[in-house]
Amino acid sequence: MSLQPPGNPRRRRPESTFARRAPAAGALLALLALCLLGTPVEAASPRRVLVLHSFGRDFAPYDTITSVFRTSLASRSRDTVIFREANLDAGSRMAPAAEHAFINYLAARFEGEAPDVVVTIGPPAARFYAAHRDEMFPRTPWLMAALDQRIARAMAQRNGDRVVAGRVDFPVLVDNILRLQPETRNIAIVFGDSDSERFWQAELQRELAAYNDRINFIWLNKLSLEQMRHAVATLPPDSAIFYGLMVVDAAGIPHERQDALAALHSVANAPIYGIYDSELGSGIVGGPYTSTHVAGEDIATAALAMLDGPRLPPQMEVHDFERPLYDWRELQRWNIDEARLPPGSKIAFRQPSLWVEHRSAAIAITAIVLLQAAMIIALLWQRGHRRRAESEARALGGRLITAHEDERRRLARELHDDVTQRLASLAIAATRAQAHGVYGDGTAHAIRDGLVKLSEDVHGLSYRLHPSMIEDLGLVEALRAECERIERAENLQATLVATDIPAKLPPEIALCLFRIAQEALRNVVRHAKASRVEVSLTRAGGTLVLAVRDDGSGFATAGDAGRGSLGLASMRERVRLLNGFVDIESAPGRGTTVTASVPWGTTP
């Protein structure tokens, strides 16, 4: 599906650097394919997504947002998604030569073709792409993500573009601090010293100016992380700490994930408050927050719409704070009364008292202890009785299967040694009679052919009753012979893949796996309407794994559980006697896979 906007076909759109680098060899190959094949065959091509990071994938909170976005988009897309990712240098400004080299690097990553969607993560990436879009991918839809709506609104957008942004309300965050700690007189503000962080520092100073007559704001953005640690460890009484963003400190040192938050939390003498849910559990008290998981899912939803839908005028989705969420452990550490929390707040990591949490249940349990004791005794007796019955049933099942195989072996021997020999003698006699003119040519020929066919059928029946090849040549060769027999008798391609399997296996294991493969192949022939079936035999550690996969019609395992239930019961009984298991996976139109695993004492 084309993602280019409609327009006048006579008007030539400006080409990017990437489009001019498209190789001509691809067109020649396509023309050659058309000449050889006649009609082109359409195949779903993978969708290519460029993710441009402001600070790299491992910088909080963007690491969680990006991880959720990638996982959600890949799992929800009907086509394969190929991600190409590039990082700006921790949000720092690039020299013109570095910008040119970076653009050339992206050109090499996409081999001269534009991606289907460009996703920028964070404000610096958005600003960089906005400045160089016409040099890079001018006709590719742009998804602006993981930034505040006030920054996004300043960016020029085109048809097909989308924005998934947040709305950070700093006064709400300060009000949350004052609600939980009304005596607060000082708030230390933690930000790094990159361009993006300085922008937020200025925004925060502007929006919090109304609190200046009540709160003394302590700005830490011009300190290194080590200097910040000393500052938060020596704050005056009645203080709190607001953790905004720490990507690069004033010493120019980048800080990935939540390392800076953990370093400050370990020495802070006042509670720490933050913005993102990914920080909860790493040291912040909590409050209204921006959900990184919701943001990642919403970015994936927007990307899916851009990949599969028509180009629409620019759209922006803005998210406010989620309902307040607090860390119970931090509330306890700083003696913050839960009664001060806003109505409807949620509390995570609570460690309730067993008696307080389960007092009513404990009283009820105490009242029925004697009854439970009696029930336990009865259950123990019943379990022992059931185990004895199961043991007897297992032994009986094993004896039945053994007796069944013995009878098959006896019948196969009689068919092979007696009936087959006699049929062969009759065929020879019919040939001799024809040679002496006892019968007409047609009659003798028909008798001889009928006897030969009957002899072959009896021989095949003898083999199916008891495959002696297992004892002579091993399980792998017996399975290969069974696949070849299926190919000869049916319009079905049957292949065997056997990896690292010894020629000699314990007889009970070899016969069990052969019978399961035989039953599965019989079901494929009878029911699957398949054109291809594969039998694989592998070993993993001390386990032998047999799998029979077909490309047939399949079936709904819940609704058709009864179909072939006798054969399935036989499979399960056989592997149960060897402490193994059988699993069947199938769905309408997707074929069927039968997997049997049995333990084997030999390990690689």
Secondary structure, 3 states (H helix, E strand, C coil): CCCCCCCCCCCCCCCCHHHHCCCCHHHHHHHHHHHHHCCCCCCCCCEEEEEEECCCCCECCHHHHHHHHHHHHHHHCCCCEEEEEEECCCCCCCCHHHHHHHHHHHHHHHCCCCCCEEEEECHHHHHHHHHHHHHHCCCCCEEEEEEEHHHHCCCCCCCCCEEEEECCCHHHHHHHHHHHCCCCCEEEEEECCCHHHHHHHHHHHHHCHHHCCCCEEEECCCCCHHHHHHHHHCCCCCEEEEEEECCECCCCCECCECHHHHHHHCCCCCCEECCEHHHCCCCECEEEEECHHHHHHHHHHHHHHHHHCCCCCCEEEEECCEEEEEEHHHHHHCCCCHHHCCCCCEEECCCCCHHHHCHHHHHHHHHCHHHHHHHHHHHHHHHHHHHHHHHHHHHHHHHHHHHHHHHHHHHHHHHHHHHHHHHHHHHHHHHHHHHCCCCCHHHHHHHHHHHHHHHHHHHHHHHHHCCCHHHHHCHHHHHHHHHHHHHHHCCCEEEEEECCCCCCCCHHHHHHHHHHHHHHHHHHHHHHCCCEEEEEEEEECCEEEEEEEECCCCCCCCCCCCCCHHHHHHHHHHHHHCCCEEEEEECCCCCEEEEEEEECCCCC
